[in-house]
Amino acid sequence: MAPALLLIVPLATVLAAAPPQTRVPPPPPAATQQEAPGATADALGFTDDGLRLSVPVMIGQNGPFRFIVDTGAERTVIARDLATTLALAPGKRVRISAMAGSTGADTYVLPEISIGAETLAEGVRLRGSGIEAPALLAGNLGGQGLVGIDTLQGRAVTIDFAARTMTVVPATKRTKREVFGPGDIVVRARNRAGQLVVTDANYEGHKVRVVIDTGAVVSMGNLALKRLVGDDLAQAQPMTLLSVTGGKLETQFGLVPRFAIGDTGFANLPVAFSDAAPFARLGLTARPALFLGMDALRLFGQVRIDFANHELRFAKPKRAATR
């Protein structure tokens, strides 16, 4: 059967060959608890391997399974061996356009997917039946699946790194702006192919488009951003990244000395540079753009991604890496 659909599976999530001189801040210790103490019914404890976060997911009446929450992925993805074990019905064959190139993939129909245990409130339930999820190898995914933005539309996702919890709740379009806490950074975004693209970001006064990518280990910039940074890029050297499809992507890795989103700035932001397929998919090849990964998001105590209101909120930065 010919492939029927083009989709994006995001940036590689495993460093295949990190250069020896690259200085990336060490990850925090891996979590051992399943639920954060005192978590409410709709606040799910997440497992943190120091790179990305995963949460318990139910597929129909089965689970929970550990899925990575990936706001850089257009589609929810399931590990091939899990789809086989659950005897899920096959769907259409699709073509996946990933950071490291495109490949064909079978899909399986998920009868229903929910985040958290079966007894959780209806408010955290995701999209209904009939989700056709591409199937990839668990070893490349780093988990038993990915929760993509197809199941997160119309939701607000809050990641609390300090409390080690994540909430997913329904969100509706507000008629007036919400009041946030002191020190919080709120930025608006535009919707492109379901992705929220932030335009209120810049390098040395030059506008940079930013996509929040919770599935990426390291932030990924396009070559237009690399040209903008120019000779200011520190410790630039080759790095190979491994894609969720198993392909390898050759990049140039370095530290961007200054970068700002809204009213907050980053110093020495680690970025891997390549004109990978998702930039073209979003029409962001010619203009400086960045997929902001978990290495940068961890600088904040809390991050909320509100798909319904096209809004991102960052709590006050945790450490003095910001200006």
N, C-alpha and C positions, 0 to 999 in steps of 0.2 A: 504494500500500500504506500502511496506517495505521501511524503510529509504534508501535513495540512495547516500548520500554524508556525509562525515565527515568534519567538519569545526571547527574553533576555534572562540568562542566569548570570549572577554578578561576579564580582572579583573573586579570584582565588582566595582561599582561606587558609592555606598552609604555605609557609615559607619553604620552598624547595631547596634553595641554596643561598642563604643570606651571606653577603660579603663580610669577610672577617673584620673590617674596620668599622662597619656600621654600628652606631651606638643607638640602640632602641631601648627605651626605659624598660626595666625588667617587669614582667607581669606580676600581678598580685597572686597570693596563694590560691589554689583551686578551692572551690566551695565544697564542703562536706555535707551540709544540711540540705534537705529537700524543701523545707518551708522556713521562711524567716520567722523568728519569734514574734508573736503578737500580730501576725499578718491577718488582715481581714479576709472575708470570704472571696473577694474578687482581687486580692493582692497575692499573686503567686510567687513563691520563692523560686529563684532561678539558679541553675547550675552554671558556674563561671569557671571556665578552664584557663582564665588569664588572657584569652584571645577574643572569644565571643560568648554570648549567653544563650542558653537553651532553657526551654520551659516544658512542663508536662502537657502533652496533647493527647486527646482521645480521638480515635477514628471509629465512628459509630459507637458500639458498646465496648470496643477493645482499647486497651492501654492502661496506664498512660505511657506514651513514648516520648523520648527526648528530641524535640525539634528546635532548630536554631531559628530565632526570630530575625528575619532578613528583610529590612526595608529597602534593600537594593535589588531585590528579586521581583520580577514582574509576576511570577507564578509560584504557587506552592508546589514543593517537590517532595517526593517520597523516596526512601531508600528501596532499591530493587528487591533486596531479600525480604524486607518487611512487607512489600506489596504481595510477594509470592506466598509468604507465611499466612497472610490474612486472606488469601485467595480472592483478591479484589478483581472485579470485572475489568477487562482490558478496554482502553479507549483508543482514540486516534493516535497514529504515529505523528510526531512533530519534529520540527527542526529547531534546535536550541542554538541561539547565538550568544556565546559566552565571551568573557574577557580574552580567552586564549583561542578563540575561533569557534566555528559552528560544527555541530554534529547532530545526527539523528537520535531520537529517543522514543521509546514506547511510553505510553501514559496508562494510568490506572484510575478508575473512577472511585473517588472517596465518597461513601454514602453520606457522611457528615463529619465535620471536624470541629472540635472545640478545644479551647485552651483551658487546662486544668482538669480536675476530676469530674466525673459524671454528675456529681451532686452540686456542682457550682451553680450560682445564680444564672438565669437566662441572659442577663446583661453581658456576660463575657463570652457568649456563644458567637461563633463566627458564621460565615456564609453557609447557606443550606446545602442540600444534597446535590450530587452530580458534579463535583469538582473533578476535573480531569488533571491529574498531577503527573508530570514527567517523572520517570524513574531513573535514578542514577545510583552509582555505587556508594554505599555508606562510607567506605574508607575515604572517598574524595569529598563527600559532604561534610564529614566531621561529626555526624549525628545521624539520626534515623529519618531526618527530613528537614525541609526549610518551610517556615511560615512566610509566604510572600505577600506582596501588597494586594493581590487579588482577593485575599481573605480579610484584609485589614481596611478596605475602603469603607468610609462611613464610621470609622472607629477612631478613638484617641488612645495611643499607646504611651504609657508612662513607665520609664525605667528609672528606678531609684537605686543607684549604685551603693549608697550608704546602708540602706535597709535591706539590700539584696532582694528586692521584689520588683515585679512587673505587673501592671494592670492593663487590661484591655476592656474598654467600655464603649457603648454606643455614643456617638457624638452627632449633634445636629447643628446646622448652620445658625450661628448666633446673629442677632440683630445689632448687638453692641459689643464692644471689646470687654473682655474679662479683665478683672483687676488681679494682678499677680503680686507676689511677695517682693520685698525690697531686695535689690541686687539681681533679680531675675532678668534675663535677656529674652525678649520676645521678637521674633522676626517672622515676616509673612513670606509665603512661597507661592509659586505658580504651579499649576498642574500640567505636566507633560507626560502623556502615555501612562497616567496613573501615578507617576513619580512627583514628589514635591521638590521643586527646584527653587532654591533660595537665591535671590538676586542682590540682597543686601549684604554682600561680602566683597572684600577687596584686597589687593596686594599693592601697597604703595599708591593708593588712590585709584587704581585700575580695577574695574568691576570684574568679579569672578563669580561664575555660577556654581552653586554647591548643592549636591544631593547627599542626604544623610543615609549612610549605608551601614546598618548594624551587623551585616554579614561579612564585612571586610575586616581583616586583621590590621591592615595598614591602609592609609589613605592613598587614593589613586588620582593623579592629575593627568590631564591631556598634554600634548606637546605644545599647544598654544600657551598653556600656563608655564611650562618649562622655559619657553622662549621669553616670556614676560619676566620670569625670575632671573634668567640669564646667568651672569657670572656670580651673582649673589648666592647661588645654590651651593651649599656647603657639603663636603664629603661625598660628592657625586661619584657613583660607581655602579657597575652592572648588578642586577639582582634578578633571579629567576623565581617566579611565583607559580604555584600549582593551582590549576582551576578546579572547580567542582566537577567538571566533566573529565578530569584527568589530564587535560592538556597543559602545556607549559607556556608561560608568557614571559618574554624577556623584557625587562624594564631598566630604566635608569633611576637609581634610588639616591635621594639626598635630603638635606634639611633645608626647608624654606625658612629663612630667618625671621620673617614677620608676615602675619596673616591675620585678617580681622573678619569677624562675622558680627554684624550689628555694632554694638558698643564694646565688644570684648575682642581681645587680640591673642594670638598664639605666637610664641617664640620658638624657633627651631623645630618646626612641625615636620615630622618624617613623612615623606611622600615618595611613592613609586610612580614614574612617568611612562605613559604609553598611550598611543592613539587607539585604544581598544574599542571593540564594537559598540558597547553601550553609549559612548559619547556620540557616535553617529546616529544611533537610534533616537536619541533625545535632541538631535540637531545642535550638539555642543562641540563639534570638532574644530570649527574655525575660531571660537571664542574661548578664552581661558575658563576651565571648568575643573571641578574637583569632586570626587566621591569621598566624603569625609567618613573615615572608618572608626572602629572602636578605640584605637589608640588615642585619638583626639577626644572622642566623646567621654572617655573616662576622666578627663580633666574636670568634668562637671559632676556635682553631687546627684543631679537629677536631670533627665531629658524627657520632654513630652513631645510626641509627634501627633498632631491633630489633623487627620486626613480630611475630615468634614469641613474644617474652617481654614484649611491651607495655612497652618500656623505651626511654628516650632517654638518651644520654650526651653531655655537652658537655665538651670539654677545657678547660683553664684559659683564661680570656679573654685575647685577645692584647693588648688595650690597656686603659687605665685608665678606660674609659667605664662600667665596672662598679664597684659599691661594694666 
